[in-house]
Amino acid sequence: MKTRRVLFGLLSLAFFSRENFLFAQKVADQVCVAPLETERGLATAVTYPYYPTNATLKALVIFVKFSDDNFDLSPFTDLWPKDLVGLPTWATGIISSTVQSTYSHPSISGYFDEMSLNQFQLIGDVHTQLYTPLHEQSYYSISSGRNISYLTEEILTNLNPDINYAQYDTRSPGSTSSDGIVDMIFICFRTFISENLDVDHYQGYDSLTGSYDTFGSGSQYLTLDGKQIRAGFPGSGTIQNGIFCLHDIGIIVHEYGHYLFGEIHYTGIGYWGLMDGKAPGPCVLLRELKQE
C-alpha cells in the first residue's frame, strides 16, 4: 500500500520551488518508442516501476553545449548565456551527491524526495566539466548520415577517462544489488535542433540514443569501466534538450518518470502533471517566442 501511495504521489503532482511551477514536458508530436526486451533479470516483458521506488538510486548528470550553439533569448537563457565558458554556476546544484534530510529546491533529488514522501532518493554527481562535441551540430545530423546516437556514444566514450561509470551501477530492477549495467545517466544539452538529429522532435527522450535502439556503432551497449551502458528504452539514461537553469528539471524528471510508469502520457493535465505528454516545455516556448 505504501508503494502505491508513493507512485500515486509521483504521478499526480509535480513539485517545484515555492515560487515557480514545473514544466512537465514532451512535445505534442513526440512518439515514444516501445519498451525493449531486456537482459536485466527480466523475462520477455518489462514491468514498472523499473527500479524500486522505496530505495536510493545514484545517477550521473552530464552537461553538453555545441561549439556553434549561439542561441540567446533573455530572460530565459540569462543563467546560461551562449558565451559562458564552462558550466553555469547553478549546474552542480541540480542533484545532491548524498542523501539529505532536506534538499535544496528546485533539484532532482528534492523533487523525488518530496513526491515520494521521503521513500525514494535519487542522488548522484554532476560531471564537473562541460562537454563540447568534437564537431558542430550539422556533423551529427541525419542528412549527414548520422544521428543523436552517434553523438551520445562520442560523449560517453570520450568522458570515460574522467568518469568511473562503475559507481553508477547500484541497482538491478526488482533487487537491491547491482547487475553490471549502469543505471541512470542524464545527458543535458543547453540546446540542439532535435529534428536534425533524430526522426522524432522532442525536448527529452527516455533513452540515451533517442529513438534509436543502438549507439552509432550499431551496438546495443557500450562497455566502459567494466559496466554496460545500455542504448534504447529501458536503458541506462535519458536525453534532455533546453536545460538553461534549475527550473528546467521538469524535462529530466519527466523522462525518468517513464522508468516508473512506462511509455505512458496523460494528455491535458498540463504543467502540474509529471507525465503530461502535450504540455510544451521551455524549449518549445523559446522557439515560439523567437519566431514572433
N, C-alpha and C positions, 0 to 999 in steps of 0.2 A: 504493500500500500504506500509506503514511504517513497519508493522509486517512482510509482505512478504519479504521486503529488509533485515530485521534483520535475519529471518530464512535462507535466501539465504547466508548471510554472515557467519552464523554459520556452515552451511553445506559445503560450498565450500572451506573454509580456515581453517587452524589450526595454530593459533597464538602461538608463544612461545617466549623465550627470543631472544634478538638480536644476540646472539652468537650460539644458539642451535636450532635444529628443534624438532618438537613434534612427538613422537611416537604415531600414531593412531593405535589402537590395536584391534584385536581379532584373535586368532589363526585360521589358514586356515580350520581346521576341526571342528570349533565351529558351533553348531547348536542352533540357538536362539529359545527359547520357544515362543509359540504363546501367544498373549495378552489374559489375563484372563478377564472375565466379572468382573465388579466391582460395589460396592455399593456406590461409591463416587459421588452420584448425577447423574450418567450416566445410560442410559437405557441398551441396550444389546450390544452396540458396544463402543469401545474405540476410541476417536478422539485425534489427535495430532496437535499441541503440548499439552501434558498432563497438563502442568502448563502454565500460562501466560508467554509470552516472553517479555513483557514490564512491569515487576514488580520486586519485591525483594523477594527472597526465602532464607530461613535460613536452613542450613544443619549442621549435626554433623559428624565429622571425628574421627574414632577410629582406632588406630594402634595396630596390633597384631603380636606377634612373638612366635613361638613354642619353648619350652624349648630344644628340640632336633634339632633345626634349626642350622646346622653347616656349612651352605654354605657360602663361601667367594670366590670371583674372582675379584681381583684388575685389573683395577681401578673402575670397575662398582659398587662394594659394599663398596668402601672406605668410603663413607659418612654414611654408616650404617653397620659397621663390625659385625660379628657374636657374638663377645664377649662384645659388648657395653651393659652396664646396663642402662635400661630406654630408653626414647625416644631420637632419634638423635636431635641435635640442630636445624636442618632445619625444623623439623616436624611442629612446631607451625606456620610457615610462609606459609603453604600450602593453607590456606584460611584466608580471612580477617574477623574479628569479626564485623566490621561495614562497611557501605557504605563509600567509599572514592572517592575523585575526581581523584586520581591517585593511582593505586595499584602497588605493587611490582610484578616483573616478574622473574621467572615463578611462577604463583599461579592460583588456580582455579578461584578466584574472578577476577584476572586480565585478564584471558583468556576470560571469558564470557562478561565482560565489554567491552573489545576490539572488540570482534567479533560481538556483538550486537549493536555496535555504541552507547554504554552507555545506552541502553534501558533496559537491563536485568542485575540484580545484584544477584549473587549467593554468599552469605556470610555465616558465621557460626562460629562454635567453634571446636577446636581440644581438645579431651579429654586428659587431661594433664598426665595421667598415661598409660604407655604401658600395654596392657593386655596380660598375658601369659596363654594360655589354661590350664585347670586343668590336662590334660593328654597329652602324646606325640601324634604325628600325627597319628600313627597307630591305636589308640583307636577310632578315628572318621572315619576310612576307611570303604569302602563298604564291604570289606572282613570281617570286624568285626561286620557287621550288622547295621552300622550307615552310616552317610554321612555328607556333609557340613552343612546341615540344623540343625543337632544336635549341631554342634559347634557354629553356629551363634546364636542359641537360648540360649546356655550357655553364650555366650559373652554378649548379650543384657540383659539377666536376672541378671547375676552376677554384672553387672555395674550399675544396677538400683539404688542402694543406693547412688551412687556418681553422677548420672546424672538425671536431671529433663527433661525427654523426652517431657513433655508438651510444652516446649518452641520451639520445632521443628515442631509443628503443626501450620503453619501460613497461608496456602492457600489451598482452595479446587479447583480442576480443573475447570477452567472457572469462578472463583469467586475471590474476594479479601478477603474472610473471611475463618476462619478455619473450619474444619469439623470433628474434633475428631480423625483424623488419622495423624500420624507422616508423614511428607512429604519426608524427604531425610536423610538417614544415609549412609555414605561411610565407609565400613569396609575395612581397608587397611592392608594386610598381607605383612610382609617382604618377605616371600616366602613359598609356600607349593606345593606339588605334586598334581595337580588338578585331574589327572586321578585316584588317590587313593581315593579321597573324593567325586567324582561326576561321573556321567556317561558321562559327557562331559569334554573335555580337553580345558582349557581356561586360559587366563590371567585376564579376568574380566567377570562379569556377571551382567546384569541389574536387578538383584533380590537379596534379602538378603538370599535367600535359594538356590541359584544356579539353577539347572534345576528342582528342586522340588517345588511343588505348596504349600507345607505346611512346617512348622517347624518340628523338630524332634518329638515333642509331638503329631503331627498329626493335630495341629490347624493351620488355615489359618492366624491367627493373635495372637500376644501377647498383653495383656492389661497391660501397665505399666504407672504409674503416670496418670491414668485415660484416657490414649490415646491408640489407637490401632496402633501396628506396624505390617504392612502387609507383608506376605510372597509373593513369586511369582512376576510376572510382569503383569501390572504395580503395584508396591507395594510401600514399604517405604524405598527403598535404593538399594545399589549395593555392589558387592564384587570386590576387586582389589587384584591381586597377583603379587608380584615382584616390590614393591614400595621401591626402595633403595635410592631415592633422589628426589628433587623437579622436576627434569626433567622427572620423570615418571608420571606426572599428566596426560599425554596423555591417560593412561588407564582409569583414573577417568572421564575425560570429555567425552571420547567416550561412556562410559556406561551411563552417564547422557544424552548423545545425543539421546539415544533410547527413553527417555521421551519427547524429542522434535519431533522426526521423526518416532517413532515406530520401529518395528523389521525390519530394513532395512540396507543393506550394499551396498556400491558402490565399487565393486571389481576393483582394478587396479589403483586407484587414489593415492595409496601409502601413505607415511608418512605425506604428506601435506594435507591429507583429514581427516576430523573428523570422517566420517562414513565408511572408508575403512574397509572391512571385512577380508582381507587376508594379510595385511602388518604385518610381525612379530614384536612384541613389544620386549622390552628389556629382559624379562624373557626367551623368546624363543631364542634370540641371545646368552644369557648367557649359556643356556643349550647346544647349538650347539658348543660354544667355549670350554665348559668343556669336551665335548666328543671328541674333536680333539686331 
